[in-house]
Amino acid sequence: MTGERPIRVLVVEDDPVAADAHVMYVGRVPGFVAVGKARTGAEARRVLDRTPVDLLLLDLHLPDVHGLQLARSLRAAGHQADVIAVTSARDLAVVREGVSLGVVQYVLKPFTFATLRDRLVRYAEFHAAVGEASGQDEVDRALATLRAPSPAALPKGLSAPTLERVTVALRDHTEGLTAAQVAETVGISRITARRYLEHLVDTGRAARNPQYGTVGRPELRYRWVKSP
């Protein structure tokens, strides 16, 4: 998105620690900028009345109003910002209601930076689609960018949450990490870390290279190679 106007995000979250974290997360994703934060629905309305916003990162449980009620009132007032709902609620009826109010993504608490980054990158691709579609396939592709692919089955003994933590560790260390370093960072054994790292290599998301300069056999260093 180099050279283009960044997507302007308003963080609506009543927990000040979470709000600061979400603002920081948004600022770490290229092409996005956090233009403010609000802890209540009333504060969010005031910000929207004076500041252009493209996207709300909206907690559904605010002190003064439910997030979907806020989204409904914003639509009625003419605000067109899209919404990524941030919530611990897992009620699918709420999800269905949100679709009609401009909720383009749901992120369940607690979540990591990698999870939010994935949703924001997908939203940016959707947001960038302009012009007239050539046919049904192009419309389907535009909508599909908002949806994460179905997760592939993991090998026996591996869990998705731990795999995500290992993935985040590699992404955050561009110089690469050894299995021992990943184990220390994530809080797992070196043998377990190596299993996850080898899975990432096997699926094309990481590369391994020998690290020389030590006594004995060279140690393998793993590096993230797949963009989010």
C-alpha positions as CSV (number, residue, x, y, z in Angstrom):
1,M,0.0,0.0,0.0
2,T,3.0,2.3,-0.5
3,G,2.0,5.7,-1.6
4,E,-1.6,5.2,-0.8
5,R,-3.6,6.8,2.1
6,P,-3.5,4.6,5.1
7,I,-6.6,3.0,6.4
8,R,-7.8,5.0,9.4
9,V,-8.8,2.9,12.4
10,L,-10.7,4.0,15.5
11,V,-10.1,1.6,18.5
12,V,-13.3,1.4,20.7
13,E,-12.4,-0.5,23.9
14,D,-13.2,0.3,27.5
15,D,-10.2,-1.6,29.0
16,P,-7.3,1.0,28.8
17,V,-4.6,-1.7,28.7
18,A,-6.3,-3.6,25.9
19,A,-7.0,-0.3,24.1
20,D,-3.3,0.7,24.2
21,A,-2.4,-2.8,23.0
22,H,-4.8,-2.6,20.1
23,V,-3.6,0.8,19.0
24,M,0.0,-0.5,19.1
25,Y,-1.0,-3.6,17.1
26,V,-2.7,-1.4,14.4
27,G,0.4,0.8,14.2
28,R,2.5,-2.3,13.5
29,V,0.6,-3.2,10.4
30,P,1.8,-1.4,7.2
31,G,-1.0,0.6,5.6
32,F,-3.0,1.2,8.8
33,V,-3.0,4.1,11.2
34,A,-4.9,4.4,14.5
35,V,-6.5,7.8,14.6
36,G,-7.8,7.6,18.1
37,K,-9.4,5.5,20.8
38,A,-12.7,5.7,22.7
39,R,-13.8,3.8,25.8
40,T,-17.6,4.3,25.3
41,G,-20.1,4.5,22.5
42,A,-20.6,8.2,23.3
43,E,-16.9,8.9,22.9
44,A,-16.8,6.9,19.7
45,R,-19.6,9.0,18.2
46,R,-17.8,12.2,19.1
47,V,-14.6,11.1,17.5
48,L,-16.5,10.0,14.3
49,D,-18.2,13.4,14.1
50,R,-14.9,15.2,13.9
51,T,-12.4,12.6,12.4
52,P,-12.6,10.6,9.2
53,V,-12.5,6.9,10.0
54,D,-12.5,3.9,7.6
55,L,-12.6,1.1,10.2
56,L,-13.8,0.5,13.8
57,L,-12.0,-2.0,15.9
58,L,-15.0,-2.4,18.1
59,D,-15.4,-4.1,21.5
60,L,-19.0,-5.3,21.7
61,H,-19.3,-4.9,25.5
62,L,-19.0,-1.2,26.2
63,P,-20.1,0.5,29.5
64,D,-22.9,2.5,27.9
65,V,-24.1,0.5,24.9
66,H,-23.7,-2.9,23.2
67,G,-21.4,-2.7,20.2
68,L,-24.0,-3.8,17.7
69,Q,-26.4,-1.1,19.0
70,L,-23.6,1.4,18.5
71,A,-23.0,0.1,14.9
72,R,-26.7,0.3,14.2
73,S,-27.0,3.9,15.4
74,L,-23.9,4.9,13.4
75,R,-25.4,3.5,10.2
76,A,-28.6,5.4,10.9
77,A,-26.5,8.6,11.3
78,G,-24.8,8.1,8.0
79,H,-21.4,6.8,9.2
80,Q,-20.0,4.3,6.7
81,A,-17.0,3.0,8.5
82,D,-16.6,-0.8,8.4
83,V,-16.4,-2.8,11.7
84,I,-14.1,-5.5,13.0
85,A,-15.8,-6.7,16.2
86,V,-13.5,-7.6,19.1
87,T,-15.3,-9.8,21.6
88,S,-15.2,-12.8,23.9
89,A,-18.8,-13.6,23.0
90,R,-19.3,-16.7,20.9
91,D,-23.1,-16.3,20.2
92,L,-23.6,-17.0,16.5
93,A,-26.9,-15.1,16.6
94,V,-24.8,-12.0,17.4
95,V,-22.5,-12.8,14.5
96,R,-25.4,-13.0,12.1
97,E,-26.9,-9.7,13.3
98,G,-23.5,-8.0,12.9
99,V,-23.2,-9.0,9.3
100,S,-26.1,-6.7,8.4
101,L,-24.5,-3.8,10.3
102,G,-21.2,-3.7,8.5
103,V,-19.2,-6.1,10.7
104,V,-16.8,-7.5,8.2
105,Q,-14.7,-9.6,10.7
106,Y,-14.9,-11.0,14.2
107,V,-11.8,-11.4,16.4
108,L,-12.3,-13.4,19.6
109,K,-10.5,-12.4,22.8
110,P,-7.9,-13.1,23.8
111,F,-5.9,-12.8,20.5
112,T,-2.4,-12.3,19.4
113,F,-0.9,-9.6,17.2
114,A,-0.6,-12.2,14.4
115,T,-4.3,-12.9,14.5
116,L,-5.2,-9.3,14.2
117,R,-2.6,-8.6,11.6
118,D,-4.1,-11.4,9.5
119,R,-7.6,-9.9,9.7
120,L,-6.3,-6.4,8.9
121,V,-4.3,-7.5,5.9
122,R,-7.3,-9.3,4.6
123,Y,-9.5,-6.3,5.2
124,A,-6.9,-4.1,3.3
125,E,-7.2,-6.4,0.3
126,F,-11.0,-6.2,0.4
127,H,-10.9,-2.4,0.9
128,A,-8.6,-2.0,-2.1
129,A,-10.9,-3.7,-4.5
130,V,-12.4,-0.9,-6.8
131,G,-14.0,-0.7,-10.2
132,E,-16.6,-3.0,-11.8
133,A,-16.3,-6.8,-11.4
134,S,-16.0,-8.7,-14.6
135,G,-18.2,-11.5,-13.4
136,Q,-19.3,-13.7,-10.5
137,D,-15.8,-15.2,-10.0
138,E,-14.3,-11.7,-9.3
139,V,-17.1,-10.9,-6.9
140,D,-16.5,-14.2,-5.1
141,R,-12.8,-13.5,-4.9
142,A,-13.3,-10.1,-3.4
143,L,-15.5,-11.4,-0.7
144,A,-13.3,-14.4,0.0
145,T,-10.4,-12.1,0.9
146,L,-12.2,-11.4,4.2
147,R,-12.3,-15.0,5.2
148,A,-9.4,-17.0,6.6
149,P,-8.7,-20.3,4.9
150,S,-9.9,-23.4,6.6
151,P,-7.0,-24.6,8.8
152,A,-5.2,-27.7,7.6
153,A,-5.2,-30.7,10.0
154,L,-2.2,-30.6,12.2
155,P,0.0,-33.6,12.8
156,K,-0.9,-35.6,15.9
157,G,0.4,-34.0,19.1
158,L,0.6,-30.4,17.7
159,S,-1.9,-27.8,18.8
160,A,-3.0,-24.7,16.9
161,P,-2.5,-22.2,19.8
162,T,1.1,-23.4,20.3
163,L,1.8,-23.4,16.6
164,E,0.6,-19.7,16.5
165,R,3.0,-18.8,19.3
166,V,5.9,-20.5,17.5
167,T,4.9,-18.7,14.3
168,V,4.8,-15.3,16.1
169,A,8.2,-15.9,17.6
170,L,9.7,-16.6,14.1
171,R,7.9,-13.6,12.6
172,D,9.2,-11.3,15.3
173,H,12.8,-12.4,14.9
174,T,13.7,-11.9,11.2
175,E,17.3,-13.1,11.8
176,G,15.9,-16.5,12.7
177,L,15.9,-18.6,15.8
178,T,17.2,-22.0,16.9
179,A,14.9,-24.6,18.4
180,A,16.4,-23.8,21.9
181,Q,15.6,-20.1,21.4
182,V,12.1,-20.8,20.3
183,A,11.6,-23.1,23.3
184,E,12.7,-20.4,25.7
185,T,10.6,-17.7,24.0
186,V,7.4,-19.8,23.8
187,G,7.9,-21.8,27.1
188,I,8.0,-25.3,25.7
189,S,10.7,-28.0,25.5
190,R,13.4,-27.9,22.8
191,I,12.1,-31.2,21.4
192,T,8.6,-29.9,21.2
193,A,9.8,-26.6,19.6
194,R,11.7,-28.6,17.0
195,R,8.5,-30.5,16.1
196,Y,6.6,-27.3,15.5
197,L,9.5,-25.8,13.6
198,E,9.8,-28.8,11.3
199,H,6.1,-28.7,10.6
200,L,6.5,-25.1,9.5
201,V,9.4,-26.1,7.2
202,D,7.3,-29.0,5.8
203,T,4.4,-26.7,5.0
204,G,6.7,-24.1,3.3
205,R,6.3,-21.4,5.9
206,A,9.8,-21.6,7.4
207,A,13.3,-22.4,6.2
208,R,16.1,-24.1,8.1
209,N,19.8,-23.4,7.8
210,P,22.8,-24.8,9.7
211,Q,24.4,-22.3,12.1
212,Y,28.2,-22.8,12.0
213,G,30.9,-21.4,14.3
214,T,30.3,-23.6,17.3
215,V,32.1,-26.7,18.6
216,G,30.6,-30.0,17.4
217,R,27.6,-30.3,15.0
218,P,26.2,-27.1,13.6
219,E,22.9,-26.1,15.1
220,L,19.9,-25.5,12.9
221,R,18.5,-21.9,12.7
222,Y,14.8,-21.5,11.5
223,R,13.6,-18.4,9.7
224,W,10.0,-17.4,8.7
225,V,9.7,-17.1,5.0
226,K,6.0,-16.8,4.3
227,S,4.3,-13.4,4.4
228,P,1.1,-13.1,6.4
